[in-house]
C-alpha cells in the first residue's frame, strides 16, 4: 500500500509510518488467521474422516440419532437378554475343589502327575523349581446334585448346589494365559494386551444403557480372606473407545462414586447453571476440533448431575424387606461385602444398568487352600445363589445373564509341601469351570469334560472368547460384525481369531 508524501512536518511523517506499520501487521495477522482457520477446518474434516475410518461414529450426528442409547445398527437380531451380571472371582478359583470332581482323584492322591498328562505345559515361576508334582485330591465333601446328578462341593457350596437345575456348568473353559494380570485382562477384553475395551465398555458403546440416570456399566469390588492380586481400573476401562463407555466404580464408603457430590456452597441450581455454561463452551470447542472426548466429557458431566439424585436412592437398601437380607445371608447388610454388592446388583438391574460386574478378590490360593477357599466360599455361595433365585422370582432371570467364574483354574498337583490338611495349587488355564444362568442359557446342564486329573479337556472345549461370543449372541450381537478399526485391525471383544457361539448352551 502506497502513502502520499506530506509537507506537514516530521511528526506527521512519523504517524504515517506508524500507520503503515499497523496496517501491515493487521494484514499479516489476518493472513495468519486465515491460514489458521483453514488448517483448523481441515483438521476437523480429517478428524471426522479418521473417526469414520476407525469405525467410531462422528458423535455430532450419531448422538442425536441414537439418543445416547447405543449404535443404531444394534442389536443385529432379536436378543434373549437385556443385561449381564458378572460375578468375577479374581485370582482363579479351584475348579478341582468346587465343580470338576471325579472319584478317581481319591486314588490319584499322592501320586506324581505323569508327563504324558502334563504334556509339556509351561508352569509358573512359582513352581518351576519343584522337583516333584504330587497330585492332591479335594479335601471336601462332594455329592451328586440336581436332576442331572452332577458332582459339586456341597460342603463349601451348599446354596449353589440347591440351584443346580438353574445353572449350566461349563467344565471346559480354557485360556492361553498363565499369570493373573494377562489372564484377567484376556477374559475381560479379549486380548492379553493392555489398552482394549472391557466387555462392559463394548456393551455400553454398542447397546447403551437402559437407564437415563445411571451408567450403562458399573463395577464393585469386595475382598475375600486375603486381598490377593491387585485389580486395575483398565479392567473396566474403555480402551480405544471414547471414555464415556468405561465402567463406573461404586464404593461402599460415604461417597459411593468419587467426586459426585457438590462442594460446600454450591446448590442444585448453581450446579445446573455451571454445567450449562460449561456445556456451551465444550460444544463450541467440539465444533472446531471434532474430538470425541469432548462429547464424552459433556455426556459424563450430565450423567453425574443426574446420578446425584439416582445414586443415593440406589444405594439406600433400608427399604428392602427383611426376607431379602435373610436370603442373601448375614453379610448382606454390611456395605462392601460381596453379599451386599449382590443386593445392589439386583437393584441396579431393576433400574436399567446394562452390565454389572462384581469383582471378589482373594482366590489365589498357592498355600493354605482348604481354609482360605472355605472362607471365600462362605462369602459368595449364599448371595450368588440368592441373586439367581431373586431374579427368577422377579421375572428378570429370563433376560439377565448371570456368570460366576474367574480368569483360570488351579493345578491338581500341590504347590509347596504337601501335608495332611494343608496345601496350595498353582495356576491352570488349560481347563477350568464357570457357571452361567438365565438370559437365554440352558439351565441344569453340564458342558465339556476333562480327564481324571482335571488337567486336559477331553470333550467340547470352550475358549474364553467363545464364551464371550455366546454372551454377545444372547444380547442380540453377532460378535464378528461388532468391531472397531484399531491399528489396522478389525478389533473385537472376541479377538481377531475365529471364535464360535456355543449353541449347545442355549435354549
LINFEN-V17952 format. One record per residue. RES is the residue in one letter. OMEGA is omega in whole degrees, 0 to 359 (* if undefined). Layout:
BEGIN
RES:OMEGA  RES:OMEGA
END
This chain:
BEGIN
X:182  X:178  X:179  X:177  X:182  X:180  X:193  X:171  X:186  X:182  X:179  X:179  X:179  X:180  X:178  X:179  X:177  X:179  X:177  X:181  X:179  X:180  X:179  X:178  X:180  X:179  X:179  X:180  X:179  X:179  X:180  X:179  X:179  X:178  X:182  X:179  X:179  X:180  X:179  X:178  X:179  X:179  X:178  X:179  X:178  X:178  X:178  X:178  X:180  X:178  X:179  X:181  X:178  X:185  X:177  X:181  X:168  X:195  X:178  X:181  X:186  X:181  X:179  X:184  X:186  X:182  X:180  X:184  X:174  X:182  X:181  X:181  X:182  X:0  X:180  X:180  X:185  X:181  X:172  X:182  X:177  X:189  X:180  X:169  X:186  X:178  X:189  X:180  X:188  X:179  X:177  X:178  X:183  X:178  X:181  X:184  X:183  X:191  X:189  X:182  X:173  X:182  X:182  X:178  X:178  X:178  X:183  X:184  X:178  X:178  X:181  X:176  X:184  X:176  X:181  X:178  X:180  X:174  X:178  X:181  X:178  X:179  X:183  X:178  X:182  X:178  X:182  X:180  X:180  X:178  X:180  X:181  X:184  X:178  X:181  X:176  X:177  X:180  X:183  X:180  X:176  X:176  X:172  X:186  X:179  X:180  X:182  X:178  X:179  X:179  X:175  X:177  X:182  X:177  X:181  X:183  X:183  X:182  X:177  X:178  X:181  X:178  X:184  X:182  X:178  X:186  X:169  X:177  X:177  X:184  X:185  X:174  X:179  X:181  X:177  X:184  X:183  X:178  X:192  X:188  X:176  X:184  X:182  X:173  X:182  X:185  X:179  X:186  X:181  X:179  X:178  X:181  X:179  X:170  X:179  X:182  X:175  X:180  X:180  X:179  X:177  X:182  X:176  X:179  X:186  X:186  X:181  X:181  X:173  X:183  X:174  X:189  X:178  X:180  X:176  X:188  X:180  X:176  X:176  X:185  X:171  X:187  X:179  X:183  X:178  X:183  X:180  X:184  X:177  X:174  X:183  X:184  X:180  X:178  X:173  X:181  X:182  X:177  X:181  X:172  X:177  X:190  X:180  X:183  X:179  X:179  X:176  X:181  X:175  X:182  X:185  X:183  X:181  X:178  X:183  X:177  X:184  X:174  X:180  X:184  X:177  X:176  X:180  X:178  X:179  X:178  X:185  X:182  X:180  X:177  X:179  X:179  X:180  X:180  X:178  X:179  X:180  X:178  X:178  X:178  X:180  X:178  X:176  X:179  X:180  X:179  X:181  X:189  X:178  X:178  X:183  X:179  X:177  X:176  X:176  X:180  X:178  X:181  X:183  X:175  X:181  X:177  X:180  X:179  X:180  X:180  X:178  X:177  X:187  X:185  X:179  X:178  X:179  X:187  X:179  X:183  X:182  X:181  X:179  X:179  X:183  X:182  X:178  X:180  X:176  X:181  X:183  X:174  X:187  X:180  X:187  X:176  X:181  X:181  X:177  X:178  X:178  X:180  X:179  X:179  X:177  X:176  X:179  X:179  X:178  X:178  X:177  X:178  X:178  X:185  X:170  X:175  X:187  X:186  X:182  X:183  X:179  X:175  X:175  X:186  X:170  X:183  X:183  X:188  X:175  X:178  X:178  X:186  X:184  X:183  X:183  X:178  X:179  X:180  X:180  X:180  X:177  X:180  X:190  X:188  X:184  X:181  X:179  X:178  X:180  X:179  X:179  X:181  X:180  X:179  X:180  X:180  X:181  X:180  X:184  X:184  X:183  X:177  X:175  X:174  X:176  X:182  X:176  X:179  X:180  X:185  X:174  X:180  X:182  X:181  X:174  X:180  X:182  X:172  X:183  X:184  X:180  X:176  X:185  X:186  X:182  X:177  X:174  X:176  X:180  X:180  X:177  X:182  X:185  X:171  X:174  X:189  X:175  X:171  X:183  X:181  X:172  X:172  X:179  X:176  X:177  X:173  X:173  X:176  X:170  X:180  X:181  X:179  X:176  X:180  X:184  X:179  X:187  X:185  X:181  X:177  X:179  X:182  X:171  X:177  X:176  X:176  X:181  X:178  X:168  X:180  X:179  X:177  X:181  X:176  X:178  X:180  X:181  X:175  X:177  X:184  X:171  X:188  X:180  X:180  X:182  X:186  X:175  X:178  X:181  X:179  X:175  X:181  X:170  X:186  X:181  X:174  X:184  X:177  X:184  X:178  X:180  X:178  X:186  X:170  X:183  X:187  X:178  X:179  X:191  X:176  X:*
END
